[in-house]
Amino acid sequence: MFRDYLYIDRPRLVSYAEQIGATAAKVKNRQWRVALGLTGPVVEHQQGAAERAANDHELAESVTRHLRKKGELRTTRPASLDDVDEGQATFVLETMRARKVVFTLDGGGAPRGLRELAVWVSNPLENPSSRDAAGVRDEEATGMFVYLLEGYWDDEPAERAYSMMTALNVLLHTLRGA
């Protein structure tokens, strides 16, 4: 399965990998040698291993594997503050659905060079409308929203796919500027 890492906190990832001794990857080296000798052809085979620096994906997989083995990895979002307080696991690895909305920034308080800001939003485990209908207070809701912010800077390529909502915003912005 392919993974697309939207953001990697590389210094933190390397720090975790160093703590478990997983910053290097082994590469097998095979060598074949064929020669002609007095008694006929001679074939030799040697196999060795060399180390190289692990790439980001290998670092992430090593740390994740270690956390699973030690019981420190939770695979679901905490449902309440009680779940967080219980300290069942130190880390959470969750696969979720999220919507992406891209905002074009025209200066006015935005950091210099920041062209667009993308906001990924993943809904809580419990639908807010069903929570309201049941009379559940916000602080007792099951789950929580998850937000990921992604910045697009002037010195980065602008090529990417758009959702229909974002494409409509880009079209409206372009028409306003025309």
N, C-alpha and C positions, 0 to 999 in steps of 0.2 A: 504494500500500500504506500502510495506517495504521500508526502507531507509537505505542506507549504507553511513555512514558519514566517508569520507576519512580522514578528518582533522577537529578537533574541537578546537578552541581557547577557552578553558574552562574558564580561568580567565575573558576574555572579555564577554563570554556568561553569566557567573554568575553575573558579574557586571551589565549587561543590565537587567537581571532577577530581581536582587535586587532593581533596580530603579523602577520597576513596581510591586514589591511585589509578585513575582511568583517563589520563591525558594523552596516552599514546595508543596507537593501533599497530597491530602486527601485520606485516606483509610477507607472504611466502615468496621466496626467490628460488626458482628452479633453473638449473643449468644443465644442459646436455652437451656433451662433447663427443665428437666422432673423429676417429683417426685411423690411419692405416698403419699397422705394425708388421713385423716380420712374420708373425703367425696369422695374420689376417686383420680384419677390421676390429677396432676396439671402440666400445661405446661406454661412456661414463656418465653417470647422473649424480648431481649433487643438489641437495635441497637445504636451504637455510631460511632463517627468518630475520627480518630487519624491522626496526620500529620507525614509525613516522608520527608526527603530531596528529591527533584525532581531529576530524572535522566537526562542525557544529552538530550535525545529525548524530554522529557517533557519541559525542559528549552527552547529548540529551538522552539518547537511548541507554547509555551506561548509568547515568544518574537515576533515570526512571526505574531501570531494572534493580538497582541497589535499594531504592526506596520501597519498591514492592516487596523485595526479599525481607527487609527489616520491618515491614508493617507500618511504614511511615507515609504511605500514599493512599489517599482517599480518592475514590473514583466518582463520587457524586457531590454536588454542591451542598453545603450545609443547609439544612432545612430551616433552622432557627438559630438564635443566639445560644441556646442551650447546647446545640450540636458543636458550636465553635468552642464554647467554654469547656466541654467535656474533654477536649484535646485528644480525640480519637486518632488523628493523624496530623502530622505537621504540614503536609503538602496536599493539594487537591489537583488532580488531573481530570479534566472533564471535557467531553465532546459535546458541543452544543450548537444549536442553530442560532444565527444572529443575522440581523439586517444591517446593511451598510448604507449610510447617508453621507454624501460628500458636500461640504460647504465651501464655496469659493470665497476667499478672503480678499477684500479690496483695501488692504491697509487698515487704517482706523483702529489702532490698538493691537493689531496682530504683530507678532515678532517679525523683524525684518527678514525677508527671504521666504517666509511661509506663504505658499501660494494657495493651498487648499488644506482643509482639515476633514478627515473622514472619522465618523463616529460609528462604531459597531455596537449594537445593542442586542443583548440576549435577555429575553423575558424571564421572570421568576418561574419557579416550578409550578406555582399556583396562579391561575389567571386572576388578575386584580378585580375583574367584574364579578367573578364567582365569590371572591373574598368579601366584596362589598355587600353582595346579596345575602351572604351568611352572617353579616355583622361582625366580621373578624377585624380587629384593629390592625393597623399597619405594622406595629411592632410585634404582632403575633403571626404575621404572614409566613407561609411556608416558602422558603427560598428567598432569593433576592435578585435584583437586576445585576447584570454584569456589563460593564462598559469597557471598550477598548478604543483609545484614540490613536489615530495614525496621521502623521503630518506629511504633506508633499511639499518639498522645498523647490525653489527656483532652479537650483543646480542639479535636480534629478530629472530623469526622463518622464514625460507626461503620458506615456502610452499605458493604457489599462482598459479593462472591460467595465462597462457601466450597467447597473441595474436599471430597470425601466424608470423608477422614480428618480434616480440620479441623472439619467439621460434627459429626462424632462426638465430637471433643474438646470442642466448645462445648456439645453436649447433655449430656455427662457432667459438665462443670463446672457447668452450670445445675442439673442434678439434685442434685449434691452440695450446692449452696447452698440448695436449696428445702427 
